[in-house]
Amino acid sequence: MIDIKSWDVYLVTDTFLSRGRSDLEIIEAAISGGISAVQLREKHLASKDFYLKGIEIRELLIEHNVPLIVNDRIDLALALNAEGIHLGQSDLPLKVARQILGPDKIIGWSVNELSQINDETASLVDYFAISPVFFTSTKKDIAAPWGLEGVAKARSNTNKPLVGIGGLGLKTLWNPPLSLPTPWVTLLLLLEL
């Protein structure tokens, strides 16, 4: 299995947030910048279109030894031979996902509150996505932001890697630079400038 703790930056694709750039263009730039993993997240694509886009992206990522994580769609994760899947609270149960994928595939899980990190099925995941860290306009129907205090509490409740989602950008992360708990993986759903 891939060592997730070595990841630094984790890119999430979303055609509607790409400002007219293709996913391949964005991913190529991210690879040049040292991206650690890519999550293919296309909530609005039909299965066939998602699959065809995934094939192109998968080929590019294999060339550069960058893992592919598929959002929500375990069928497409298997069809694309992705390294893993990212699931939300309303997606396939973790136990079922682990049974289907086996022990060698990565499972990431979005959590909205601290109690979910301590859920009995949480032992089946390889990383947690803390969502949202800060307020974001890019996702609808989200929980209250965790803030850095919430992220620190999450860090103290698990030794699994944490991925941050929501409101990450120049204003929240680099002005001034934040001291984040480790191990920490930064997720760029959309760099909010």
C-alpha positions in Angstrom: 0.0 0.0 0.0 1.1 3.6 -0.7 2.5 5.5 2.3 -0.2 8.2 2.8 1.9 9.8 5.5 4.4 10.9 2.9 1.8 13.0 1.0 2.1 16.7 1.1 -0.5 18.1 -1.3 -3.6 16.3 -2.5 -5.5 17.8 -5.5 -9.2 17.4 -6.0 -10.6 17.9 -9.5 -13.9 19.6 -10.2 -14.8 20.8 -13.7 -17.2 23.4 -12.3 -14.4 25.0 -10.2 -11.6 24.9 -12.8 -12.2 28.3 -14.4 -12.2 26.9 -17.9 -9.0 24.9 -17.6 -9.1 21.2 -18.4 -8.5 18.7 -15.6 -5.4 17.4 -17.5 -4.0 21.0 -17.7 -4.5 21.5 -13.9 -3.1 18.1 -13.0 0.0 18.5 -15.2 0.7 21.8 -13.5 0.1 20.2 -10.1 2.5 17.4 -11.0 5.1 19.9 -11.9 4.5 21.5 -8.5 5.0 18.2 -6.7 1.5 17.0 -6.1 1.3 13.8 -3.9 -2.1 12.5 -5.0 -5.2 13.4 -7.1 -8.8 12.8 -6.3 -11.1 12.6 -9.3 -14.3 14.3 -8.1 -16.9 14.9 -10.8 -20.3 15.0 -9.1 -22.1 16.1 -12.3 -20.7 13.6 -14.9 -22.5 10.6 -16.3 -20.7 7.3 -15.5 -19.3 6.8 -19.0 -18.0 10.4 -19.2 -16.5 10.0 -15.7 -14.8 6.8 -16.7 -13.4 8.2 -20.0 -12.1 11.2 -18.2 -10.6 8.9 -15.5 -8.8 6.8 -18.1 -7.0 9.9 -19.4 -6.1 11.1 -15.9 -5.0 7.6 -14.8 -2.6 7.3 -17.7 -1.0 10.7 -16.9 -0.7 9.9 -13.2 0.8 6.4 -13.8 3.5 8.2 -15.9 4.4 10.3 -12.9 3.8 7.7 -10.1 1.0 9.8 -8.6 -1.9 7.9 -6.9 -5.5 8.3 -8.1 -8.3 8.5 -5.6 -11.9 8.4 -6.9 -14.6 10.3 -5.1 -17.7 8.4 -4.1 -17.8 5.9 -7.0 -16.4 2.6 -5.9 -17.5 1.1 -9.2 -15.3 3.6 -11.1 -12.5 3.3 -8.7 -12.4 -0.5 -9.5 -12.8 0.1 -13.2 -10.0 2.6 -13.3 -7.8 0.5 -11.0 -7.4 3.6 -8.8 -5.3 3.4 -5.7 -8.3 4.3 -3.6 -11.7 5.8 -2.9 -12.8 8.8 -1.0 -16.2 8.5 0.8 -18.5 10.9 2.5 -20.9 10.4 5.4 -23.8 9.5 3.1 -21.8 7.2 0.8 -21.3 3.5 0.9 -20.7 2.2 4.4 -17.0 1.8 5.3 -17.3 -1.9 6.1 -18.9 -2.6 2.7 -16.3 -0.5 0.9 -13.4 -2.3 2.7 -14.9 -5.7 1.8 -15.2 -4.7 -1.8 -11.8 -3.0 -2.1 -9.8 -5.3 0.1 -6.9 -4.3 2.4 -4.5 -2.8 -0.1 -6.7 0.0 -1.5 -6.8 3.4 0.2 -10.1 4.6 1.8 -10.4 8.2 2.8 -13.5 9.4 4.7 -14.9 12.9 5.1 -15.8 13.8 8.7 -17.8 16.7 9.9 -17.5 16.3 13.6 -15.0 14.8 16.1 -17.2 11.9 17.1 -16.9 10.5 13.6 -13.2 10.0 14.0 -13.9 7.8 17.0 -16.7 5.9 15.3 -16.1 2.1 15.5 -15.9 1.8 11.7 -13.3 4.5 11.5 -10.6 1.9 11.9 -11.3 0.8 8.3 -10.1 4.1 6.8 -6.6 5.2 5.9 -7.1 8.9 6.2 -9.7 11.4 7.4 -10.8 14.5 5.5 -11.7 17.3 7.9 -14.5 19.3 6.3 -14.7 22.2 6.2 -11.6 23.7 7.9 -12.7 27.3 7.2 -15.9 28.7 5.7 -16.1 28.0 2.0 -18.6 28.9 -0.7 -17.5 26.0 -2.9 -19.5 23.4 -1.1 -23.2 23.6 -0.2 -24.9 22.0 2.9 -21.7 21.8 5.0 -21.2 21.6 8.7 -19.8 24.4 10.8 -16.1 25.0 10.1 -13.6 23.1 12.3 -11.1 26.0 12.5 -7.6 25.3 13.6 -8.7 24.4 17.1 -11.0 21.7 15.8 -8.2 20.3 13.5 -5.9 20.2 16.6 -8.6 18.2 18.5 -8.9 15.9 15.5 -5.1 15.4 15.4 -5.1 14.5 19.1 -7.8 11.8 18.5 -6.2 9.9 15.7 -2.7 9.0 14.4 -4.1 8.7 10.9 -3.3 11.3 8.3 -5.7 14.3 8.1 -6.7 16.1 4.9 -8.2 19.6 5.1 -11.1 20.6 2.9 -12.7 23.9 2.7 -11.7 27.6 2.7 -8.0 26.8 2.1 -6.3 29.6 0.3 -3.9 32.5 0.5 -5.9 34.3 3.1 -6.3 31.4 5.4 -3.1 29.5 5.0 -0.3 31.9 4.1 -1.2 35.3 5.5 0.5 34.7 8.0 1.7 31.1 7.5 -0.1 28.7 9.8 1.5 26.1 12.0 -0.5 23.0 11.3 -0.5 19.8 13.3 1.5 16.9 11.9 1.1 14.6 10.1 -1.1 16.9 8.0 -1.9 16.7 4.3 -3.2 19.8 2.6 -6.1 19.3 0.2 -6.7 21.9 -2.4 -10.3 21.6 -3.5 -10.2 25.1 -4.8 -7.5 27.6 -4.0 -9.7 30.4 -2.8 -7.9 33.7 -3.4 
